[in-house]
Amino acid sequence: MSRRVPLRELAHARAGDKANISNVSVWAYAPGDYPLIKQQLSADRVKQAYPDLIRGPVERYELDQLHGLNFVLRDALEGGVNSSLGLDGHGKSWSFLILALEIEVPDS
């Protein structure tokens, strides 16, 4: 049996920006949860979860020894801090949005 939990129960995240690109790092709290996160949190899944917000490609980089994933979200900041009229030109909300995605975990 398994259950679905928000990623925020298994990991924390940090977002940064450069121009119109957001960079989000996701770090497992416990090393044992990293394989589940790595298996289920793909670049395609992040892109498909927010198609109206991420207009460019999503790249994922794996930091296995640190139990983390780094996502590069291109064309995800409405032009970037100097161009966007949006409230989150730096893309800090991306951490929250990605941590809201659900991960399936075993019932143990």
PDB file as gemmi writes it, atoms N, CA and C in Angstrom:
CRYST1    1.000    1.000    1.000  90.00  90.00  90.00 P 1                      
ATOM      1  N   MET A   1       0.842  -1.184   0.000  1.00  0.00           N  
ATOM      2  CA  MET A   1       0.000   0.000   0.000  1.00  0.00           C  
ATOM      3  C   MET A   1       0.887   1.249   0.000  1.00  0.00           C  
ATOM      4  N   SER A   2       0.318   2.309  -0.495  1.00  0.00           N  
ATOM      5  CA  SER A   2       1.049   3.578  -0.512  1.00  0.00           C  
ATOM      6  C   SER A   2       0.066   4.725  -0.304  1.00  0.00           C  
ATOM      7  N   ARG A   3       0.615   5.883  -0.085  1.00  0.00           N  
ATOM      8  CA  ARG A   3      -0.194   7.100   0.088  1.00  0.00           C  
ATOM      9  C   ARG A   3       0.527   8.250  -0.582  1.00  0.00           C  
ATOM     10  N   ARG A   4      -0.212   9.298  -0.866  1.00  0.00           N  
ATOM     11  CA  ARG A   4       0.361  10.477  -1.512  1.00  0.00           C  
ATOM     12  C   ARG A   4       0.525  11.576  -0.471  1.00  0.00           C  
ATOM     13  N   VAL A   5       1.697  12.189  -0.469  1.00  0.00           N  
ATOM     14  CA  VAL A   5       1.969  13.288   0.463  1.00  0.00           C  
ATOM     15  C   VAL A   5       2.565  14.451  -0.322  1.00  0.00           C  
ATOM     16  N   PRO A   6       2.351  15.671   0.152  1.00  0.00           N  
ATOM     17  CA  PRO A   6       3.004  16.801  -0.506  1.00  0.00           C  
ATOM     18  C   PRO A   6       4.521  16.664  -0.368  1.00  0.00           C  
ATOM     19  N   LEU A   7       5.229  17.038  -1.393  1.00  0.00           N  
ATOM     20  CA  LEU A   7       6.682  16.956  -1.379  1.00  0.00           C  
ATOM     21  C   LEU A   7       7.270  17.694  -0.180  1.00  0.00           C  
ATOM     22  N   ARG A   8       6.617  18.740   0.291  1.00  0.00           N  
ATOM     23  CA  ARG A   8       7.139  19.520   1.426  1.00  0.00           C  
ATOM     24  C   ARG A   8       7.296  18.686   2.699  1.00  0.00           C  
ATOM     25  N   GLU A   9       6.613  17.531   2.778  1.00  0.00           N  
ATOM     26  CA  GLU A   9       6.795  16.650   3.935  1.00  0.00           C  
ATOM     27  C   GLU A   9       8.108  15.863   3.853  1.00  0.00           C  
ATOM     28  N   LEU A  10       8.688  15.787   2.660  1.00  0.00           N  
ATOM     29  CA  LEU A  10       9.906  15.004   2.453  1.00  0.00           C  
ATOM     30  C   LEU A  10      11.125  15.859   2.126  1.00  0.00           C  
ATOM     31  N   ALA A  11      10.900  17.121   1.764  1.00  0.00           N  
ATOM     32  CA  ALA A  11      12.010  17.931   1.272  1.00  0.00           C  
ATOM     33  C   ALA A  11      11.772  19.417   1.522  1.00  0.00           C  
ATOM     34  N   HIS A  12      12.841  20.166   1.384  1.00  0.00           N  
ATOM     35  CA  HIS A  12      12.740  21.630   1.399  1.00  0.00           C  
ATOM     36  C   HIS A  12      13.336  22.127   0.086  1.00  0.00           C  
ATOM     37  N   ALA A  13      13.132  23.401  -0.220  1.00  0.00           N  
ATOM     38  CA  ALA A  13      13.575  23.930  -1.509  1.00  0.00           C  
ATOM     39  C   ALA A  13      14.028  25.376  -1.363  1.00  0.00           C  
ATOM     40  N   ARG A  14      14.773  25.807  -2.357  1.00  0.00           N  
ATOM     41  CA  ARG A  14      15.277  27.174  -2.403  1.00  0.00           C  
ATOM     42  C   ARG A  14      15.265  27.613  -3.864  1.00  0.00           C  
ATOM     43  N   ALA A  15      14.776  28.814  -4.108  1.00  0.00           N  
ATOM     44  CA  ALA A  15      14.687  29.330  -5.475  1.00  0.00           C  
ATOM     45  C   ALA A  15      15.583  30.544  -5.662  1.00  0.00           C  
ATOM     46  N   GLY A  16      16.047  30.705  -6.871  1.00  0.00           N  
ATOM     47  CA  GLY A  16      16.825  31.873  -7.253  1.00  0.00           C  
ATOM     48  C   GLY A  16      16.462  32.250  -8.678  1.00  0.00           C  
ATOM     49  N   ASP A  17      17.023  33.339  -9.164  1.00  0.00           N  
ATOM     50  CA  ASP A  17      16.679  33.780 -10.505  1.00  0.00           C  
ATOM     51  C   ASP A  17      17.871  34.400 -11.197  1.00  0.00           C  
ATOM     52  N   LYS A  18      17.811  34.398 -12.502  1.00  0.00           N  
ATOM     53  CA  LYS A  18      18.747  35.106 -13.353  1.00  0.00           C  
ATOM     54  C   LYS A  18      17.981  35.432 -14.627  1.00  0.00           C  
ATOM     55  N   ALA A  19      17.719  36.704 -14.816  1.00  0.00           N  
ATOM     56  CA  ALA A  19      16.936  37.159 -15.967  1.00  0.00           C  
ATOM     57  C   ALA A  19      15.562  36.493 -15.952  1.00  0.00           C  
ATOM     58  N   ASN A  20      15.216  35.753 -17.000  1.00  0.00           N  
ATOM     59  CA  ASN A  20      13.900  35.118 -17.101  1.00  0.00           C  
ATOM     60  C   ASN A  20      13.966  33.626 -16.765  1.00  0.00           C  
ATOM     61  N   ILE A  21      14.980  33.241 -16.003  1.00  0.00           N  
ATOM     62  CA  ILE A  21      15.184  31.841 -15.635  1.00  0.00           C  
ATOM     63  C   ILE A  21      15.103  31.702 -14.121  1.00  0.00           C  
ATOM     64  N   SER A  22      14.309  30.747 -13.669  1.00  0.00           N  
ATOM     65  CA  SER A  22      14.255  30.430 -12.242  1.00  0.00           C  
ATOM     66  C   SER A  22      15.023  29.136 -12.002  1.00  0.00           C  
ATOM     67  N   ASN A  23      15.715  29.101 -10.895  1.00  0.00           N  
ATOM     68  CA  ASN A  23      16.511  27.952 -10.496  1.00  0.00           C  
ATOM     69  C   ASN A  23      15.977  27.479  -9.143  1.00  0.00           C  
ATOM     70  N   VAL A  24      15.541  26.231  -9.066  1.00  0.00           N  
ATOM     71  CA  VAL A  24      14.974  25.710  -7.825  1.00  0.00           C  
ATOM     72  C   VAL A  24      15.720  24.446  -7.423  1.00  0.00           C  
ATOM     73  N   SER A  25      16.254  24.451  -6.215  1.00  0.00           N  
ATOM     74  CA  SER A  25      16.916  23.266  -5.667  1.00  0.00           C  
ATOM     75  C   SER A  25      15.985  22.619  -4.653  1.00  0.00           C  
ATOM     76  N   VAL A  26      15.848  21.302  -4.746  1.00  0.00           N  
ATOM     77  CA  VAL A  26      15.004  20.516  -3.848  1.00  0.00           C  
ATOM     78  C   VAL A  26      15.915  19.554  -3.100  1.00  0.00           C  
ATOM     79  N   TRP A  27      15.842  19.575  -1.771  1.00  0.00           N  
ATOM     80  CA  TRP A  27      16.735  18.770  -0.925  1.00  0.00           C  
ATOM     81  C   TRP A  27      15.915  17.867  -0.008  1.00  0.00           C  
ATOM     82  N   ALA A  28      16.172  16.580  -0.056  1.00  0.00           N  
ATOM     83  CA  ALA A  28      15.477  15.617   0.813  1.00  0.00           C  
ATOM     84  C   ALA A  28      15.889  15.861   2.265  1.00  0.00           C  
ATOM     85  N   TYR A  29      14.919  15.844   3.171  1.00  0.00           N  
ATOM     86  CA  TYR A  29      15.240  15.924   4.597  1.00  0.00           C  
ATOM     87  C   TYR A  29      16.030  14.690   5.034  1.00  0.00           C  
ATOM     88  N   ALA A  30      15.563  13.528   4.577  1.00  0.00           N  
ATOM     89  CA  ALA A  30      16.190  12.249   4.944  1.00  0.00           C  
ATOM     90  C   ALA A  30      16.765  11.597   3.687  1.00  0.00           C  
ATOM     91  N   PRO A  31      18.015  11.159   3.728  1.00  0.00           N  
ATOM     92  CA  PRO A  31      18.612  10.530   2.551  1.00  0.00           C  
ATOM     93  C   PRO A  31      17.793   9.361   1.997  1.00  0.00           C  
ATOM     94  N   GLY A  32      17.089   8.633   2.867  1.00  0.00           N  
ATOM     95  CA  GLY A  32      16.288   7.506   2.406  1.00  0.00           C  
ATOM     96  C   GLY A  32      15.107   7.894   1.538  1.00  0.00           C  
ATOM     97  N   ASP A  33      14.664   9.149   1.619  1.00  0.00           N  
ATOM     98  CA  ASP A  33      13.548   9.615   0.792  1.00  0.00           C  
ATOM     99  C   ASP A  33      13.999  10.113  -0.582  1.00  0.00           C  
ATOM    100  N   TYR A  34      15.290  10.346  -0.727  1.00  0.00           N  
ATOM    101  CA  TYR A  34      15.790  10.894  -1.988  1.00  0.00           C  
ATOM    102  C   TYR A  34      15.470  10.015  -3.199  1.00  0.00           C  
ATOM    103  N   PRO A  35      15.622   8.688  -3.134  1.00  0.00           N  
ATOM    104  CA  PRO A  35      15.285   7.884  -4.322  1.00  0.00           C  
ATOM    105  C   PRO A  35      13.832   8.040  -4.773  1.00  0.00           C  
ATOM    106  N   LEU A  36      12.896   8.146  -3.819  1.00  0.00           N  
ATOM    107  CA  LEU A  36      11.485   8.358  -4.179  1.00  0.00           C  
ATOM    108  C   LEU A  36      11.303   9.697  -4.883  1.00  0.00           C  
ATOM    109  N   ILE A  37      11.924  10.715  -4.331  1.00  0.00           N  
ATOM    110  CA  ILE A  37      11.816  12.047  -4.915  1.00  0.00           C  
ATOM    111  C   ILE A  37      12.440  12.059  -6.312  1.00  0.00           C  
ATOM    112  N   LYS A  38      13.607  11.491  -6.430  1.00  0.00           N  
ATOM    113  CA  LYS A  38      14.318  11.461  -7.710  1.00  0.00           C  
ATOM    114  C   LYS A  38      13.504  10.710  -8.769  1.00  0.00           C  
ATOM    115  N   GLN A  39      12.876   9.630  -8.366  1.00  0.00           N  
ATOM    116  CA  GLN A  39      12.091   8.817  -9.301  1.00  0.00           C  
ATOM    117  C   GLN A  39      10.834   9.555  -9.775  1.00  0.00           C  
ATOM    118  N   GLN A  40      10.186  10.285  -8.876  1.00  0.00           N  
ATOM    119  CA  GLN A  40       8.878  10.848  -9.190  1.00  0.00           C  
ATOM    120  C   GLN A  40       8.875  12.322  -9.593  1.00  0.00           C  
ATOM    121  N   LEU A  41       9.928  13.040  -9.293  1.00  0.00           N  
ATOM    122  CA  LEU A  41       9.955  14.477  -9.588  1.00  0.00           C  
ATOM    123  C   LEU A  41      10.858  14.734 -10.796  1.00  0.00           C  
ATOM    124  N   SER A  42      10.311  14.509 -11.952  1.00  0.00           N  
ATOM    125  CA  SER A  42      11.064  14.690 -13.191  1.00  0.00           C  
ATOM    126  C   SER A  42      10.895  16.118 -13.715  1.00  0.00           C  
ATOM    127  N   ALA A  43      11.731  16.476 -14.655  1.00  0.00           N  
ATOM    128  CA  ALA A  43      11.601  17.781 -15.316  1.00  0.00           C  
ATOM    129  C   ALA A  43      10.250  17.867 -16.029  1.00  0.00           C  
ATOM    130  N   ASP A  44       9.836  16.776 -16.675  1.00  0.00           N  
ATOM    131  CA  ASP A  44       8.542  16.769 -17.368  1.00  0.00           C  
ATOM    132  C   ASP A  44       7.389  16.964 -16.405  1.00  0.00           C  
ATOM    133  N   ARG A  45       7.479  16.355 -15.236  1.00  0.00           N  
ATOM    134  CA  ARG A  45       6.390  16.493 -14.268  1.00  0.00           C  
ATOM    135  C   ARG A  45       6.258  17.936 -13.803  1.00  0.00           C  
ATOM    136  N   VAL A  46       7.374  18.589 -13.528  1.00  0.00           N  
ATOM    137  CA  VAL A  46       7.337  19.995 -13.106  1.00  0.00           C  
ATOM    138  C   VAL A  46       6.751  20.842 -14.230  1.00  0.00           C  
ATOM    139  N   LYS A  47       7.197  20.640 -15.443  1.00  0.00           N  
ATOM    140  CA  LYS A  47       6.699  21.403 -16.598  1.00  0.00           C  
ATOM    141  C   LYS A  47       5.202  21.178 -16.789  1.00  0.00           C  
ATOM    142  N   GLN A  48       4.750  19.925 -16.711  1.00  0.00           N  
ATOM    143  CA  GLN A  48       3.337  19.609 -16.915  1.00  0.00           C  
ATOM    144  C   GLN A  48       2.456  20.123 -15.788  1.00  0.00           C  
ATOM    145  N   ALA A  49       3.004  20.262 -14.590  1.00  0.00           N  
ATOM    146  CA  ALA A  49       2.211  20.748 -13.459  1.00  0.00           C  
ATOM    147  C   ALA A  49       1.875  22.231 -13.604  1.00  0.00           C  
ATOM    148  N   TYR A  50       2.735  22.987 -14.275  1.00  0.00           N  
ATOM    149  CA  TYR A  50       2.548  24.437 -14.377  1.00  0.00           C  
ATOM    150  C   TYR A  50       2.765  24.928 -15.807  1.00  0.00           C  
ATOM    151  N   PRO A  51       1.986  24.413 -16.765  1.00  0.00           N  
ATOM    152  CA  PRO A  51       2.228  24.760 -18.176  1.00  0.00           C  
ATOM    153  C   PRO A  51       1.993  26.233 -18.503  1.00  0.00           C  
ATOM    154  N   ASP A  52       1.127  26.887 -17.774  1.00  0.00           N  
ATOM    155  CA  ASP A  52       0.868  28.303 -18.058  1.00  0.00           C  
ATOM    156  C   ASP A  52       1.920  29.222 -17.449  1.00  0.00           C  
ATOM    157  N   LEU A  53       2.674  28.718 -16.486  1.00  0.00           N  
ATOM    158  CA  LEU A  53       3.682  29.539 -15.810  1.00  0.00           C  
ATOM    159  C   LEU A  53       5.085  29.322 -16.362  1.00  0.00           C  
ATOM    160  N   ILE A  54       5.363  28.095 -16.803  1.00  0.00           N  
ATOM    161  CA  ILE A  54       6.685  27.774 -17.361  1.00  0.00           C  
ATOM    162  C   ILE A  54       6.521  27.683 -18.866  1.00  0.00           C  
ATOM    163  N   ARG A  55       7.013  28.679 -19.570  1.00  0.00           N  
ATOM    164  CA  ARG A  55       6.807  28.715 -21.014  1.00  0.00           C  
ATOM    165  C   ARG A  55       7.957  28.082 -21.798  1.00  0.00           C  
ATOM    166  N   GLY A  56       9.088  27.886 -21.148  1.00  0.00           N  
ATOM    167  CA  GLY A  56      10.245  27.280 -21.802  1.00  0.00           C  
ATOM    168  C   GLY A  56      10.499  25.889 -21.263  1.00  0.00           C  
ATOM    169  N   PRO A  57      11.621  25.307 -21.637  1.00  0.00           N  
ATOM    170  CA  PRO A  57      11.958  23.961 -21.162  1.00  0.00           C  
ATOM    171  C   PRO A  57      12.368  23.952 -19.690  1.00  0.00           C  
ATOM    172  N   VAL A  58      12.268  22.784 -19.094  1.00  0.00           N  
ATOM    173  CA  VAL A  58      12.719  22.551 -17.719  1.00  0.00           C  
ATOM    174  C   VAL A  58      13.854  21.531 -17.780  1.00  0.00           C  
ATOM    175  N   GLU A  59      14.939  21.835 -17.110  1.00  0.00           N  
ATOM    176  CA  GLU A  59      16.073  20.918 -17.032  1.00  0.00           C  
ATOM    177  C   GLU A  59      16.239  20.482 -15.578  1.00  0.00           C  
ATOM    178  N   ARG A  60      16.633  19.226 -15.366  1.00  0.00           N  
ATOM    179  CA  ARG A  60      16.869  18.725 -14.016  1.00  0.00           C  
ATOM    180  C   ARG A  60      18.299  18.219 -13.912  1.00  0.00           C  
ATOM    181  N   TYR A  61      18.951  18.627 -12.842  1.00  0.00           N  
ATOM    182  CA  TYR A  61      20.302  18.168 -12.546  1.00  0.00           C  
ATOM    183  C   TYR A  61      20.265  17.432 -11.214  1.00  0.00           C  
ATOM    184  N   GLU A  62      20.916  16.289 -11.152  1.00  0.00           N  
ATOM    185  CA  GLU A  62      20.891  15.440  -9.962  1.00  0.00           C  
ATOM    186  C   GLU A  62      22.162  15.637  -9.147  1.00  0.00           C  
ATOM    187  N   LEU A  63      22.000  15.815  -7.859  1.00  0.00           N  
ATOM    188  CA  LEU A  63      23.116  15.959  -6.929  1.00  0.00           C  
ATOM    189  C   LEU A  63      23.012  14.804  -5.935  1.00  0.00           C  
ATOM    190  N   ASP A  64      23.282  13.606  -6.426  1.00  0.00           N  
ATOM    191  CA  ASP A  64      23.043  12.382  -5.653  1.00  0.00           C  
ATOM    192  C   ASP A  64      23.773  12.363  -4.312  1.00  0.00           C  
ATOM    193  N   GLN A  65      25.008  12.794  -4.275  1.00  0.00           N  
ATOM    194  CA  GLN A  65      25.761  12.745  -3.018  1.00  0.00           C  
ATOM    195  C   GLN A  65      25.206  13.711  -1.977  1.00  0.00           C  
ATOM    196  N   LEU A  66      24.470  14.722  -2.445  1.00  0.00           N  
ATOM    197  CA  LEU A  66      23.869  15.697  -1.525  1.00  0.00           C  
ATOM    198  C   LEU A  66      22.366  15.465  -1.339  1.00  0.00           C  
ATOM    199  N   HIS A  67      21.824  14.454  -2.015  1.00  0.00           N  
ATOM    200  CA  HIS A  67      20.395  14.102  -1.929  1.00  0.00           C  
ATOM    201  C   HIS A  67      19.505  15.250  -2.397  1.00  0.00           C  
ATOM    202  N   GLY A  68      19.892  15.828  -3.529  1.00  0.00           N  
ATOM    203  CA  GLY A  68      19.133  16.959  -4.041  1.00  0.00           C  
ATOM    204  C   GLY A  68      18.994  16.961  -5.548  1.00  0.00           C  
ATOM    205  N   LEU A  69      18.031  17.739  -5.996  1.00  0.00           N  
ATOM    206  CA  LEU A  69      17.771  17.954  -7.414  1.00  0.00           C  
ATOM    207  C   LEU A  69      17.766  19.454  -7.666  1.00  0.00           C  
ATOM    208  N   ASN A  70      18.284  19.857  -8.806  1.00  0.00           N  
ATOM    209  CA  ASN A  70      18.266  21.261  -9.185  1.00  0.00           C  
ATOM    210  C   ASN A  70      17.492  21.387 -10.495  1.00  0.00           C  
ATOM    211  N   PHE A  71      16.478  22.237 -10.492  1.00  0.00           N  
ATOM    212  CA  PHE A  71      15.657  22.457 -11.673  1.00  0.00           C  
ATOM    213  C   PHE A  71      15.928  23.843 -12.229  1.00  0.00           C  
ATOM    214  N   VAL A  72      16.093  23.908 -13.541  1.00  0.00           N  
ATOM    215  CA  VAL A  72      16.251  25.178 -14.234  1.00  0.00           C  
ATOM    216  C   VAL A  72      14.986  25.364 -15.063  1.00  0.00           C  
ATOM    217  N   LEU A  73      14.214  26.397 -14.728  1.00  0.00           N  
ATOM    218  CA  LEU A  73      12.935  26.677 -15.386  1.00  0.00           C  
ATOM    219  C   LEU A  73      13.137  27.881 -16.306  1.00  0.00           C  
ATOM    220  N   ARG A  74      13.159  27.637 -17.587  1.00  0.00           N  
ATOM    221  CA  ARG A  74      13.402  28.711 -18.557  1.00  0.00           C  
ATOM    222  C   ARG A  74      12.091  29.390 -18.947  1.00  0.00           C  
ATOM    223  N   ASP A  75      12.180  30.681 -19.131  1.00  0.00           N  
ATOM    224  CA  ASP A  75      11.009  31.501 -19.478  1.00  0.00           C  
ATOM    225  C   ASP A  75       9.887  31.283 -18.463  1.00  0.00           C  
ATOM    226  N   ALA A  76      10.251  31.414 -17.180  1.00  0.00           N  
ATOM    227  CA  ALA A  76       9.302  31.147 -16.100  1.00  0.00           C  
ATOM    228  C   ALA A  76       9.073  32.353 -15.193  1.00  0.00           C  
ATOM    229  N   LEU A  77       9.593  33.515 -15.564  1.00  0.00           N  
ATOM    230  CA  LEU A  77       9.480  34.684 -14.681  1.00  0.00           C  
ATOM    231  C   LEU A  77       8.854  35.894 -15.366  1.00  0.00           C  
ATOM    232  N   GLU A  78       8.044  35.647 -16.379  1.00  0.00           N  
ATOM    233  CA  GLU A  78       7.359  36.721 -17.097  1.00  0.00           C  
ATOM    234  C   GLU A  78       8.326  37.821 -17.540  1.00  0.00           C  
ATOM    235  N   GLY A  79       9.504  37.426 -17.975  1.00  0.00           N  
ATOM    236  CA  GLY A  79      10.483  38.391 -18.445  1.00  0.00           C  
ATOM    237  C   GLY A  79      11.590  38.683 -17.458  1.00  0.00           C  
ATOM    238  N   GLY A  80      11.411  38.322 -16.202  1.00  0.00           N  
ATOM    239  CA  GLY A  80      12.436  38.566 -15.194  1.00  0.00           C  
ATOM    240  C   GLY A  80      12.164  39.810 -14.373  1.00  0.00           C  
ATOM    241  N   VAL A  81      12.974  40.016 -13.359  1.00  0.00           N  
ATOM    242  CA  VAL A  81      12.731  41.072 -12.379  1.00  0.00           C  
ATOM    243  C   VAL A  81      12.708  42.469 -13.010  1.00  0.00           C  
ATOM    244  N   ASN A  82      13.485  42.692 -14.029  1.00  0.00           N  
ATOM    245  CA  ASN A  82      13.524  44.022 -14.646  1.00  0.00           C  
ATOM    246  C   ASN A  82      12.434  44.247 -15.678  1.00  0.00           C  
ATOM    247  N   SER A  83      11.745  43.202 -16.088  1.00  0.00           N  
ATOM    248  CA  SER A  83      10.729  43.309 -17.130  1.00  0.00           C  
ATOM    249  C   SER A  83       9.317  43.000 -16.662  1.00  0.00           C  
ATOM    250  N   SER A  84       9.189  42.166 -15.668  1.00  0.00           N  
ATOM    251  CA  SER A  84       7.884  41.665 -15.257  1.00  0.00           C  
ATOM    252  C   SER A  84       7.117  42.667 -14.407  1.00  0.00           C  
ATOM    253  N   LEU A  85       5.826  42.716 -14.636  1.00  0.00           N  
ATOM    254  CA  LEU A  85       4.934  43.484 -13.772  1.00  0.00           C  
ATOM    255  C   LEU A  85       4.308  42.586 -12.711  1.00  0.00           C  
ATOM    256  N   GLY A  86       4.673  41.311 -12.727  1.00  0.00           N  
ATOM    257  CA  GLY A  86       4.153  40.349 -11.754  1.00  0.00           C  
ATOM    258  C   GLY A  86       4.682  40.628 -10.356  1.00  0.00           C  
ATOM    259  N   LEU A  87       3.998  40.092  -9.369  1.00  0.00           N  
ATOM    260  CA  LEU A  87       4.386  40.299  -7.976  1.00  0.00           C  
ATOM    261  C   LEU A  87       5.616  39.500  -7.563  1.00  0.00           C  
ATOM    262  N   ASP A  88       5.974  38.471  -8.334  1.00  0.00           N  
ATOM    263  CA  ASP A  88       7.083  37.595  -7.947  1.00  0.00           C  
ATOM    264  C   ASP A  88       8.136  37.552  -9.049  1.00  0.00           C  
ATOM    265  N   GLY A  89       8.710  38.688  -9.364  1.00  0.00           N  
ATOM    266  CA  GLY A  89       9.702  38.772 -10.422  1.00  0.00           C  
ATOM    267  C   GLY A  89      10.952  37.963 -10.157  1.00  0.00           C  
ATOM    268  N   HIS A  90      11.254  37.701  -8.890  1.00  0.00           N  
ATOM    269  CA  HIS A  90      12.426  36.896  -8.543  1.00  0.00           C  
ATOM    270  C   HIS A  90      12.122  35.401  -8.536  1.00  0.00           C  
ATOM    271  N   GLY A  91      10.853  35.007  -8.606  1.00  0.00           N  
ATOM    272  CA  GLY A  91      10.483  33.595  -8.671  1.00  0.00           C  
ATOM    273  C   GLY A  91      10.590  32.843  -7.364  1.00  0.00           C  
ATOM    274  N   LYS A  92      10.513  33.530  -6.240  1.00  0.00           N  
ATOM    275  CA  LYS A  92      10.636  32.851  -4.941  1.00  0.00           C  
ATOM    276  C   LYS A  92       9.473  31.891  -4.687  1.00  0.00           C  
ATOM    277  N   SER A  93       8.338  32.123  -5.313  1.00  0.00           N  
ATOM    278  CA  SER A  93       7.191  31.233  -5.105  1.00  0.00           C  
ATOM    279  C   SER A  93       7.388  29.864  -5.757  1.00  0.00           C  
ATOM    280  N   TRP A  94       8.366  29.721  -6.640  1.00  0.00           N  
ATOM    281  CA  TRP A  94       8.587  28.424  -7.266  1.00  0.00           C  
ATOM    282  C   TRP A  94       8.903  27.335  -6.245  1.00  0.00           C  
ATOM    283  N   SER A  95       9.600  27.669  -5.182  1.00  0.00           N  
ATOM    284  CA  SER A  95       9.862  26.673  -4.132  1.00  0.00           C  
ATOM    285  C   SER A  95       8.551  26.133  -3.586  1.00  0.00           C  
ATOM    286  N   PHE A  96       7.640  27.036  -3.252  1.00  0.00           N  
ATOM    287  CA  PHE A  96       6.342  26.648  -2.702  1.00  0.00           C  
ATOM    288  C   PHE A  96       5.552  25.804  -3.698  1.00  0.00           C  
ATOM    289  N   LEU A  97       5.529  26.223  -4.963  1.00  0.00           N  
ATOM    290  CA  LEU A  97       4.754  25.504  -5.968  1.00  0.00           C  
ATOM    291  C   LEU A  97       5.273  24.083  -6.191  1.00  0.00           C  
ATOM    292  N   ILE A  98       6.578  23.929  -6.258  1.00  0.00           N  
ATOM    293  CA  ILE A  98       7.132  22.586  -6.463  1.00  0.00           C  
ATOM    294  C   ILE A  98       6.928  21.720  -5.226  1.00  0.00           C  
ATOM    295  N   LEU A  99       7.074  22.290  -4.039  1.00  0.00           N  
ATOM    296  CA  LEU A  99       6.868  21.515  -2.814  1.00  0.00           C  
ATOM    297  C   LEU A  99       5.404  21.119  -2.601  1.00  0.00           C  
ATOM    298  N   ALA A 100       4.491  21.740  -3.341  1.00  0.00           N  
ATOM    299  CA  ALA A 100       3.070  21.365  -3.253  1.00  0.00           C  
ATOM    300  C   ALA A 100       2.745  20.129  -4.079  1.00  0.00           C  
ATOM    301  N   LEU A 101       3.637  19.727  -4.982  1.00  0.00           N  
ATOM    302  CA  LEU A 101       3.391  18.523  -5.779  1.00  0.00           C  
ATOM    303  C   LEU A 101       3.403  17.292  -4.861  1.00  0.00           C  
ATOM    304  N   GLU A 102       2.597  16.305  -5.204  1.00  0.00           N  
ATOM    305  CA  GLU A 102       2.497  15.122  -4.356  1.00  0.00           C  
ATOM    306  C   GLU A 102       3.442  14.024  -4.808  1.00  0.00           C  
ATOM    307  N   ILE A 103       3.953  13.299  -3.830  1.00  0.00           N  
ATOM    308  CA  ILE A 103       4.844  12.158  -4.037  1.00  0.00           C  
ATOM    309  C   ILE A 103       4.179  10.938  -3.409  1.00  0.00           C  
ATOM    310  N   GLU A 104       4.248   9.825  -4.100  1.00  0.00           N  
ATOM    311  CA  GLU A 104       3.685   8.578  -3.563  1.00  0.00           C  
ATOM    312  C   GLU A 104       4.741   7.891  -2.704  1.00  0.00           C  
ATOM    313  N   VAL A 105       4.351   7.609  -1.452  1.00  0.00           N  
ATOM    314  CA  VAL A 105       5.282   6.967  -0.514  1.00  0.00           C  
ATOM    315  C   VAL A 105       4.668   5.679   0.024  1.00  0.00           C  
ATOM    316  N   PRO A 106       5.506   4.696   0.351  1.00  0.00           N  
ATOM    317  CA  PRO A 106       4.974   3.448   0.921  1.00  0.00           C  
ATOM    318  C   PRO A 106       4.382   3.697   2.304  1.00  0.00           C  
ATOM    319  N   ASP A 107       3.422   2.880   2.682  1.00  0.00           N  
ATOM    320  CA  ASP A 107       2.767   2.985   3.998  1.00  0.00           C  
ATOM    321  C   ASP A 107       3.571   2.312   5.094  1.00  0.00           C  
ATOM    322  N   SER A 108       4.797   2.644   5.269  1.00  0.00           N  
ATOM    323  CA  SER A 108       5.563   1.992   6.330  1.00  0.00           C  
ATOM    324  C   SER A 108       6.045   2.978   7.366  1.00  0.00           C  
TER     325      SER A 108                                                      
END                                                                             
